[in-house]
Amino acid sequence: MTSLSLRSISHAFDDRKVVDDVSLDLGTGEILCLLGPSGCGKTTTLRIAAGLEELQHGTVFMDGQIVADQNVLVPPEERGVGLVFQDYALFPHLKVIDNVAFGVENGNTDAKRRRAMDMLERVGMSHHAHDYPHMLSGGEQQRVALARALAPEPGVMLMDEPFSGLDVRLRDRVRDDTLALLKEMQTATLLVTHDPEEAMRMADHIALMKDGRIVQQGTPVDLYNRPVDAFVTRFFSETNEMSGKVSNGAAPSPFGDLPTNGLADGTGVSILIRPEALSPKRDGAPTKILSSRILGAYTLVRFVVESTGTEMTARVPGVLEIAPENINVGLDRSQCFIFPH
């Protein structure tokens, strides 16, 4: 069942179109990440879904019912959505339990507080129930904000960059705990983020936006392994890039000719090779190492291919101690992408 559908959503501020013909479907229990660079229109799209931004063009459905079009406008508080934003927006004068109970509509005060305590237990914050928000860390405040949003049992959860204010180590733990809770409660979730790693870590499906439009939708595997263009490829990782022309159905590279999947001979192409596609290999291309830096889980190696003078970067798993010397480097062609200019 589809919990949220957007159909042909467009929106402009003054004469600048920030959302351009966006359509999305969010299924029950699914996590869909709306991903893209700053200013691409993803937050405006979420605000339209929430009813916080007045719809200009298109239709918004929730559970198959129209909540916004040219004739209908259901207010945000009647849409059954939970909202979590980057700043958490907790009430500073209310204790944690009262913050969570605030949005619960059904039941008397005792019933609301019981519901609030149940949600605090689910996010591991019941021992802070009688603290005030200023007494909590950023990660703890984020958990309380999540509990408050989930307490009314919303049909759809809308989250806008909720983890961006946390430090790296804490962010990973809070994201994993949040993902587990959303899946446990089968809450349909639309998550806005600019972080491709976060999207791949959290999402069942990703919609990547650029300049107000969705350029590709699919599973994390689809977008990473089958990007439709150079923008999608670059967004998910750094790339080594070079140009060439198609000849006899292939494009030249320092590692031999690469098939171009039907592009006409003479077509100018961009060749994008991910750093993880390159690794030491006995029968690979001879190279000279320029530098090697251990970065924890992987080693970053800069080198020059001797036959062409092409400077490239490889990301090799694990700790690899390489002295400045000549080694052979091979190419994993599954992480090499070719697009016409």
C-alpha positions as CSV (number, residue, x, y, z in Angstrom):
1,M,0.0,0.0,0.0
2,T,1.2,3.5,-0.8
3,S,1.4,5.9,2.2
4,L,2.5,9.0,0.3
5,S,2.3,9.9,-3.4
6,L,3.5,13.1,-5.1
7,R,2.3,13.7,-8.6
8,S,3.8,16.3,-10.9
9,I,4.8,18.6,-8.1
10,S,6.2,22.0,-9.2
11,H,7.0,25.0,-7.1
12,A,8.6,28.4,-7.7
13,F,9.8,31.3,-5.5
14,D,9.3,34.5,-7.4
15,D,10.5,33.5,-10.9
16,R,12.8,30.7,-9.8
17,K,11.5,27.2,-10.2
18,V,12.9,25.1,-7.3
19,V,10.8,22.0,-7.8
20,D,10.1,20.9,-11.3
21,D,7.6,18.1,-12.1
22,V,8.5,15.8,-9.2
23,S,6.6,12.5,-8.7
24,L,7.3,10.0,-5.9
25,D,5.7,7.0,-4.2
26,L,6.4,6.0,-0.6
27,G,5.1,2.6,0.4
28,T,4.0,1.4,3.9
29,G,7.1,0.6,6.0
30,E,9.5,1.9,3.3
31,I,12.3,4.4,3.8
32,L,12.7,6.7,0.8
33,C,15.6,9.2,0.8
34,L,15.3,12.4,-1.2
35,L,19.0,13.1,-1.9
36,G,20.8,15.9,-3.6
37,P,23.1,18.9,-3.2
38,S,22.1,22.1,-1.3
39,G,19.5,24.1,-3.2
40,C,18.2,21.3,-5.4
41,G,14.6,21.5,-4.0
42,K,14.5,18.5,-1.7
43,T,13.5,20.3,1.4
44,T,10.8,22.3,-0.5
45,T,9.4,19.0,-1.7
46,L,9.3,17.6,1.8
47,R,7.6,20.8,3.1
48,I,4.9,20.5,0.3
49,A,4.3,16.9,1.4
50,A,3.9,18.0,5.0
51,G,1.6,20.9,4.1
52,L,4.1,23.5,5.4
53,E,4.5,25.0,1.9
54,E,1.4,25.8,-0.1
55,L,1.0,23.6,-3.2
56,Q,1.3,25.5,-6.5
57,H,1.1,22.7,-9.0
58,G,0.5,18.9,-8.8
59,T,-1.3,16.6,-6.3
60,V,-0.3,15.1,-2.9
61,F,-2.0,11.8,-1.8
62,M,-1.8,10.2,1.6
63,D,-3.2,6.7,1.9
64,G,-4.8,7.1,-1.5
65,Q,-6.7,10.3,-0.5
66,I,-6.0,13.7,-1.9
67,V,-4.6,16.1,0.7
68,A,-3.5,18.8,-1.6
69,D,-4.3,19.9,-5.2
70,Q,-5.8,22.9,-6.9
71,N,-9.1,22.5,-4.9
72,V,-8.1,20.7,-1.7
73,L,-5.7,21.7,1.0
74,V,-5.7,19.6,4.2
75,P,-3.7,21.4,6.9
76,P,-0.5,19.8,8.3
77,E,-2.0,18.9,11.6
78,E,-4.7,16.8,9.9
79,R,-2.4,14.9,7.5
80,G,-1.2,12.3,10.1
81,V,2.5,13.1,9.6
82,G,5.4,13.1,12.0
83,L,8.1,15.7,11.5
84,V,11.8,15.7,12.6
85,F,14.0,18.5,11.6
86,Q,17.7,19.3,12.0
87,D,17.2,21.6,15.1
88,Y,14.9,19.1,16.9
89,A,12.6,22.0,18.0
90,L,12.0,20.7,21.6
91,F,10.2,22.9,24.0
92,P,12.9,24.1,26.4
93,H,10.4,24.8,29.3
94,L,8.9,21.2,29.2
95,K,10.5,18.1,30.6
96,V,11.4,15.3,28.1
97,I,8.3,13.3,28.9
98,D,6.0,16.3,28.4
99,N,7.7,17.1,25.1
100,V,6.9,13.6,23.9
101,A,3.4,13.6,25.3
102,F,2.6,17.0,23.7
103,G,1.7,15.6,20.3
104,V,-0.4,12.6,21.6
105,E,-4.1,13.5,21.0
106,N,-5.9,10.5,22.3
107,G,-6.5,9.7,26.0
108,N,-6.3,11.6,29.2
109,T,-3.1,13.0,30.7
110,D,-2.0,9.8,32.3
111,A,-2.6,7.8,29.1
112,K,-0.6,10.4,27.1
113,R,2.3,10.2,29.6
114,R,2.3,6.4,29.5
115,R,2.5,6.5,25.7
116,A,5.3,9.0,26.0
117,M,7.2,6.8,28.4
118,D,6.7,3.8,26.1
119,M,8.3,5.7,23.2
120,L,11.1,7.0,25.4
121,E,11.9,3.4,26.3
122,R,12.0,2.5,22.6
123,V,14.6,5.1,21.9
124,G,16.6,4.4,25.1
125,M,15.7,7.7,26.8
126,S,13.3,6.7,29.6
127,H,16.0,7.5,32.3
128,H,15.9,11.1,31.0
129,A,12.1,11.5,31.2
130,H,12.2,14.2,33.8
131,D,15.2,16.1,32.5
132,Y,14.9,19.3,30.4
133,P,16.2,19.5,26.8
134,H,19.2,21.7,27.7
135,M,20.4,18.9,30.0
136,L,20.8,16.5,27.0
137,S,23.5,16.0,24.4
138,G,22.7,16.5,20.7
139,G,22.3,12.8,20.1
140,E,19.9,12.5,23.1
141,Q,17.8,15.5,21.9
142,Q,17.6,13.8,18.5
143,R,16.2,10.6,20.1
144,V,13.6,12.6,22.0
145,A,12.6,14.4,18.9
146,L,12.1,11.0,17.1
147,A,10.1,9.7,20.1
148,R,7.9,12.8,20.0
149,A,7.3,12.5,16.3
150,L,6.5,8.7,16.5
151,A,4.3,8.9,19.7
152,P,1.1,9.9,17.8
153,E,1.7,6.9,15.4
154,P,1.8,9.0,12.2
155,G,1.1,7.4,8.9
156,V,4.1,9.0,7.4
157,M,7.4,10.3,9.0
158,L,9.1,13.3,7.3
159,M,12.7,13.9,8.3
160,D,14.8,16.8,7.1
161,E,18.6,16.4,7.7
162,P,17.9,15.0,11.2
163,F,21.4,13.7,11.8
164,S,23.6,16.5,10.3
165,G,24.2,18.2,13.6
166,L,25.8,15.1,15.2
167,D,29.5,14.2,15.2
168,V,30.5,11.3,13.0
169,R,30.7,8.5,15.5
170,L,27.5,9.4,17.2
171,R,25.8,10.0,13.9
172,D,26.3,6.4,12.8
173,R,25.0,4.9,16.0
174,V,21.9,7.2,16.1
175,R,21.2,6.5,12.4
176,D,21.3,2.8,12.9
177,D,19.1,3.0,16.0
178,T,16.6,5.2,14.2
179,L,16.5,2.8,11.2
180,A,15.9,-0.2,13.4
181,L,13.0,1.6,15.2
182,L,11.4,2.9,11.9
183,K,11.5,-0.6,10.5
184,E,10.2,-2.2,13.7
185,M,7.2,0.2,13.7
186,Q,6.7,-0.1,9.9
187,T,6.6,3.6,9.6
188,A,6.7,5.0,6.0
189,T,9.5,7.6,6.0
190,L,10.6,10.3,3.6
191,L,14.2,11.3,4.6
192,V,15.9,14.4,3.1
193,T,19.6,14.4,3.1
194,H,22.6,15.7,1.1
195,D,24.8,12.8,2.3
196,P,25.0,9.9,-0.2
197,E,26.5,7.5,2.4
198,E,23.5,8.3,4.7
199,A,21.1,7.6,1.9
200,M,22.6,4.3,1.1
201,R,22.8,3.4,4.8
202,M,19.2,4.3,5.5
203,A,17.1,3.9,2.4
204,D,15.2,1.2,0.6
205,H,14.9,3.5,-2.3
206,I,16.7,6.8,-3.3
207,A,15.5,9.7,-5.4
208,L,18.4,11.9,-6.5
209,M,17.6,15.5,-7.3
210,K,19.4,18.1,-9.3
211,D,18.1,21.6,-10.1
212,G,14.6,20.8,-8.9
213,R,14.2,17.6,-10.9
214,I,14.7,13.9,-10.1
215,V,17.4,12.6,-12.3
216,Q,17.3,8.9,-11.1
217,Q,15.2,6.8,-8.7
218,G,15.9,3.3,-7.6
219,T,17.6,1.1,-4.9
220,P,21.0,2.1,-3.5
221,V,22.5,-0.6,-5.7
222,D,20.8,0.7,-8.8
223,L,22.1,4.3,-8.3
224,Y,25.6,3.2,-7.3
225,N,26.2,0.5,-9.9
226,R,24.0,1.7,-12.7
227,P,24.2,5.5,-12.7
228,V,22.3,7.2,-15.7
229,D,24.8,10.0,-16.1
230,A,28.1,11.6,-14.9
231,F,26.3,13.7,-12.3
232,V,24.9,10.6,-10.5
233,T,28.3,8.8,-10.7
234,R,30.1,11.8,-9.2
235,F,27.6,12.3,-6.5
236,F,28.1,8.9,-5.0
237,S,31.9,8.9,-5.0
238,E,35.0,10.6,-6.2
239,T,36.1,9.7,-9.7
240,N,39.2,9.6,-11.9
241,E,38.1,11.3,-15.1
242,M,39.4,11.5,-18.6
243,S,38.1,12.2,-22.1
244,G,38.2,10.2,-25.3
245,K,36.5,9.3,-28.5
246,V,34.8,6.1,-29.4
247,S,36.6,4.0,-32.0
248,N,35.5,0.5,-33.1
249,G,32.9,0.5,-30.3
250,A,35.4,1.3,-27.5
251,A,37.0,4.2,-25.7
252,P,40.8,4.3,-24.9
253,S,42.0,4.2,-21.3
254,P,45.3,3.7,-19.5
255,F,44.1,0.1,-18.9
256,G,43.2,-0.8,-22.4
257,D,40.1,-0.2,-24.6
258,L,36.7,0.0,-22.7
259,P,33.4,-1.0,-24.4
260,T,31.0,1.9,-24.9
261,N,27.7,0.0,-25.2
262,G,26.6,1.1,-28.6
263,L,27.8,4.6,-28.8
264,A,28.7,5.7,-32.4
265,D,32.3,5.9,-33.5
266,G,33.6,9.4,-33.2
267,T,31.4,10.3,-30.2
268,G,33.3,12.3,-27.5
269,V,33.0,10.6,-24.1
270,S,33.8,11.1,-20.5
271,I,35.4,8.1,-18.8
272,L,34.8,8.0,-15.0
273,I,36.7,5.5,-12.9
274,R,36.0,5.1,-9.2
275,P,39.1,5.0,-7.0
276,E,38.0,1.6,-5.6
277,A,38.1,0.2,-9.1
278,L,41.9,0.4,-9.0
279,S,44.1,-2.0,-7.1
280,P,47.6,-3.6,-7.2
281,K,47.6,-6.5,-9.7
282,R,50.5,-8.5,-11.0
283,D,49.4,-8.3,-14.7
284,G,48.1,-4.7,-14.5
285,A,49.4,-1.5,-16.0
286,P,52.9,-0.4,-14.8
287,T,52.7,2.7,-12.6
288,K,54.8,4.9,-10.4
289,I,53.5,5.7,-6.9
290,L,53.4,9.4,-5.9
291,S,52.0,9.0,-2.4
292,S,50.3,6.5,-0.1
293,R,48.1,7.6,2.9
294,I,46.5,5.2,5.4
295,L,43.0,6.5,6.2
296,G,41.7,3.8,8.6
297,A,39.6,1.4,6.7
298,Y,41.4,2.0,3.4
299,T,44.6,3.3,1.9
300,L,44.5,6.2,-0.6
301,V,47.2,5.8,-3.2
302,R,48.1,8.4,-5.9
303,F,50.0,7.1,-8.9
304,V,50.9,7.9,-12.5
305,V,50.3,5.3,-15.3
306,E,53.7,5.1,-17.0
307,S,52.3,4.4,-20.6
308,T,50.1,7.6,-20.7
309,G,51.4,9.8,-17.9
310,T,47.8,9.8,-16.4
311,E,47.7,10.7,-12.7
312,M,45.1,8.7,-10.8
313,T,43.9,7.9,-7.3
314,A,43.1,4.4,-5.9
315,R,41.2,3.5,-2.7
316,V,42.5,0.1,-1.5
317,P,40.8,-1.7,1.3
318,G,42.8,-2.2,4.5
319,V,46.2,-0.9,5.6
320,L,48.5,-1.1,2.6
321,E,52.0,0.1,3.1
322,I,53.4,1.1,-0.3
323,A,56.8,2.8,-0.7
324,P,57.3,5.2,-3.6
325,E,58.1,2.6,-6.3
326,N,56.8,1.1,-9.4
327,I,53.8,-1.3,-9.1
328,N,51.2,-2.7,-11.5
329,V,47.6,-1.6,-11.1
330,G,44.5,-3.4,-12.5
331,L,41.0,-2.1,-13.2
332,D,37.7,-3.5,-12.1
333,R,35.5,-2.5,-15.1
334,S,32.3,-2.8,-13.2
335,Q,33.2,0.5,-11.5
336,C,34.1,2.3,-14.7
337,F,31.4,4.4,-16.4
338,I,31.4,6.0,-19.9
339,F,29.0,8.8,-20.9
340,P,28.8,10.9,-24.1
341,H,29.9,14.5,-23.5
